[in-house]
Every structure is written in structure tokens, then in C-alpha cells.
């Protein structure tokens, strides 16, 4: 039997594939290890920015101004405490008092961070000396209207962003750049929209990112991606309104250390790093497989984020094949509502195929208006995946609790899911693809 090694916290999880299954490829990202002295490389990049003055000069001109640091929330893997230590060396050198600095978690519509989560994310020293908060997407009074933004294709959006963010003299945006289901790649002004936006703007953005065509948007170039064009327009509109935005962006290596780093103009740095990210995390595969096994590593924080490991790699499974997602879900459901009905996943999938995924998605979004926006995107994507493939999830904590979603069977062990896939697909040889970092990588099909 072939054994695979699944990233699983401190120790990898070993799982044995059925004897008749042939592992045709371990579709791992081709990412070089970051240098051990990456903090010094980051310090150097702050002084050699893209299309911007160095951070030192920007801070010197704003000693009496307000500084907002925009950072990723708990769903993302980054060594943020070490990154902030480098940035705060610059702030201290410029004699910026801590009371003039605020940290804003770009949570979008994710749940706010608890005090414990914030301390873990920022490091105890910074969390105790600098005020921090999460974007409250439902608080309209806490956001200010920036104006209507548009992109060359004609789509437009009424942009509302966090009020104190918009009023800041300098905004320092700290983020990784990684593959994204709708925007092609994350990072850049995506930390502002949807990260620091009002719910109305967030929903509109995700609706505009929906496509009725069955095409993969993950890894898509900015020129072809409507959502990315709107996101970049939001960043430009915010700076045109007032203040200055400086980006600190990077592509992580396999151990969550900073590999490639770019600082300065948000859009320029994001575009530069998106190319590097495509080279590192886009994995060429020869052909589709009968079974795709994907680890949610990189996005295994909660159930909602873990779904990305399914959507990212769905194109690598043949029509009628199986997708098995392996995730720890350290935060469980994390406030995500679930629906359970006394029907089997096979019956649910049969109903989806009978109705048609797109027709059913349109019906659901009309009947349940609160599904508008980001939820509508995930509903449509999930139904399309169920229509085409058998989907299973291995998550020991959720399987033991009995929590989950209609149509998505939960298992405690990989072997249980493998056995169920055998029952669904029938006995005999199976071609298998394994994505050990499916949460942050995606397939590029050669054929």
C-alpha cells in the first residue's frame, strides 16, 4: 500500500491508500525555502520600495500623524509577530509614539478576533502596547463612503471603508500573496476591499466576482479578473481621498516564512508577487484523476476556509470522480451556520444533478436573500462541485461532534473516506492525485 504524509499541525498524519489505488503525482508546490535571515531582507525591502518613497521617509513626514497598520486575521498563516518587530523598529526610529498607531485586522465579514487570538497573532508585546481591533463589517457608522469605483468592463461598486482607516495619514498594509478563488491571487488592496469594508460593499464585490461560466478563477491574471480590477480601483480611490498607503507584502515558503518580499505601492507589489506565487503554487499535472486527495493546509483554520482546498483543486478530478479533503479545522465551524437533513449525501447529489447546480443556486439565492454576495459564490461553487464530483471531508473533531453540511459526509480518519470512495466509484484501479497544500495551491492541467 502507498502511504501519503498529510500536514497536520506539529506532526504530519500518515495515511495508507487502498492497494488498488495508484498515486500518479504528489502535486506539491515548488517553493524554495526562505532564508533564515528573512527579517533582515524585510528590513532592506522597506528602504527599497516599488513606486514609493522608503518607509523611513514616509514616517518622518508624518511624526504627528495617525498610522494604521492593516494586518491579516487568524485565518491566515504568517509570522506576523516577527514582521511587526521589523516594522516597529522603523516606527520607533522615526519617534512615532505608540498612541498614534492602531492595528486593524482585515477580517472582512469573518468573526472578530478575541483578545487571546489577537495576542497570539500579534505577539504579547505589541498586543499589550498598541490598540487593535477587527473590521466590523455590519457597523455602517464605523465606515465612510469613498465613492463609486468601476473597472474597464463596466462593473461599478459603491465603496465604503473603515472610517479611521480612511482618515489615517499613513496606512501600512501587511499581507501575504497567495492563490484566491475569485480574485486570482490575494494580497494588495484586497486587504482594504473586502478586508476593511462595509458589508454592502463586500456583498457587491462578491456578486460581481460571480461567473455563470464554469471557469477557474484561482490563479487568474489580473487583466482577466474583474474582482481584482475592482480591488485595485478601491486602493487607488482611497489614496486619492487622502493619506498614503504603503504595502509590506510577501510570498510564504512551505514553513510559513517570508520568501519573496516586495514593499511600496500596493498594486505594483501585488502584481509582482502574483507572478512569483503562480510559479511557486501553480502545480502542473498531466491529466485529471479518479480521486483527488487534498489537504487544507494553509487554510485549515475553520470549515469555511477549508472549503477552499476543495474548490482550488476541483479541476484536477475527472467528471464523476471523488474529492477527499483533509483538514484539522482548529477553530471548528467558527460561527458558520450549518444545515442538517435526514437524507444521505448520495440523495443530495442526485437532487443537485437532477435540478442542475446553477438553477438550484439561483433558486436558493432568491429564496434566501442573506445568501447574497460571498455566500452566493460559495453556494454556486459548492453545488457545481457536487454536481460533477463525489465530495468528502476528513475532520476528526467535526465528525465526532456530528456537525457538518448537507451533502458533505464527514469522517474521522482518511482510511474511512478512502473506503467510502471505493464504494461510490466501484472496485478496481484508481488514478490518484495528492495535493499536500491544497489550501494554497492549484492545478495547471497540461491536458
Secondary structure, DSSP 8 states (H G I E B T S, - for coil): --EEEE--TTS-EEEE--TTEEEEEE---------TTHHHHHHHHHTS-BSS--HHHHHHTTTTS-EEEEE--TTS---HHHHHHHHHHHHHHTT--GGGEEEEE--TTS----HHHHHHHH-HHHHHHSEEEE--TT-GGGEEEEEEEE-TTS-EEEEEEEHHHHT-SEEEEEEE--EETTTEE--GGGGTTTTTB-HHHHHHHHHHH--SS----TT--GGG-HHHHHHHHHHHHHHHHSSEEEEEEEEE-TTS-EEEEEEE-HHHHHHHHHHHHHHHHEEEESS-EEEEEEE-TTS-SSHHHHHHHHHHHGGGEEEEEEEEEE---TTTTTT------SS-HHHHHHHHHHH-HHHHHHHHHHH-GGGTTHHHHHHHHHHHHHHHSEEEEE-HHHHHHT--BTTBEEESSHHHHHHHHHHHH-SS-EEEEEETTTTT-EEEE--
